[in-house]
Amino acid sequence: MKRLSVEEAENLAIKFRSENGLSLSEPIATKTLLRKMKVLTIFRPLSEDYFGLSLKSKNGECFMLINSNSTIGRQHFTIAHEFYHLFYDSDPKPHICLAEGGTSPLEKNADLFASTLLLPREGILMGVPSGELF
């Protein structure tokens, strides 16, 4: 699998937001989005080594397990990371998100997608005074 460029990740995040009726600049209510997308999600305490996991059935049903011991911000990032695996991974398999992170292109792509989904360029630029932009 090839590694996504920032531009490709941003385009995927824009596509994801558009397909799900989300603003291109506002924050995402991840728990509401999970319900809207009918992703069965369980929040449970896991060891500090695990952030969560996702899997997708052959008929397209999706599941996530999120570590409720993680900070809220980390939970949002894990959800966004798992969205990549569920909806853009060409061969989605049961996937465990470990605290040690991953160095594979697939894991790097999921991290980049999560970052651009949660912090879209347009939303960041709207918060910067016009005189401060380079």
N, C-alpha and C positions, 0 to 999 in steps of 0.2 A: 504494500500500500504506500502510495506517495504521501508525503507530508503536505498539508494545506498551507498556502500562503495566508498572511493576515487578510488580504483582500478576499480570498476565497472563503475564509471563515466568516468574514463580515457579510458576504453575500448569502451564505447559508443561514446566518442568524437573521438577516433581513427577510429571507424567504420564510423561515420558520415563524417569525413574528407576523408576517403578512397572512400566511395560511391559517393562523390561529387567531386572527382579529386583534392583534396587539399593536399598540402604538410603536413607531420606530424609535422613540426616544424615552418613553416613560418606563419606570421600574415594572418588573413582572411579579405578579402575585403567584408564586410557584405552586403553592398548595391548591389554589383555585384552578390553575391551569391543569394540574394533574387530574382533578375531578372532571373538568371540561373535556379533557382528552381521554377520559375513562382509563387512566393508568392506575391499576390497583396498586396502592402504595401503603406500606406499613412502616411506621416509625417506631423503632425499638432500640434499646441500649445494646450496643455492640462493643467489643473491645476497642481500644484506641488505635489498633492497627487497621481497622476497617472503617471506611466511610459509607459504603453501601454496595448494592448490587442491582443489576437489572437483567431481565430476560424477556424474550418475546416468543410467543407460541407460533406454531406454523400457521394458525388462522389469524394472526395479527394482534392477539391480545397481549397487553404489556403489563409488566410487574416491576416494581422497585421496592427495595428494602433500604431504608435510610437510617443511619446511626443517630439516634436521638441524643446521644452523649456529645455529639459534635456541636460546635457553635451554630447558631442560626445561619450565619453567613456561610459557613462551610456546608451546611445542609442545602442551602440554595445552590451553591456551586456544584455539589454532588448531583443534585437533580438536573441541572443544566448539562453537566457532563454526561449523565446517563441518557438524556434526551438524544444526544449525538449518537450514542450506541444504538438506541432503539429505532431511530428514524433515518440515520445517515450511514451507519455502518453497513457495508455491502454484504457482510455475512454475520449478522448478529447472533452471538452465542451467549449463553449465560456468562455474565461478566461481573467480576468482583472488583470494586474500586478500593485499592489499598492505600494506606497512609504513606507508604514509601514511594508512591507514585510510579509512573511507568515511563520507560524511555522509548518504547516502541512508537513508530509513527502514528499508529491508531490511538494510543493514549495521548500523545501530544496533540493530535487533531481534536480529540474530545475536550481536552483542556482549553485549547485555543477557541473552539466553538463556544464553550461555556463562558469564557471571558468576554467574547464579543457579543454574546446573547445578553449577558447581565449588565455589561457596560458598553452599550452601543456608542460609536463615535458621535453620532448626531446628538445623543443625550448629553454626552460629556461637553461637547462644544456649546450647547445651549446654556450650560452653567458657567461658562467662562465669559467674563465681560469682554465686549468687542475690542476694547483697547489693549487687552492682554494677549490676544491671538497673534501668533507669528505669521 
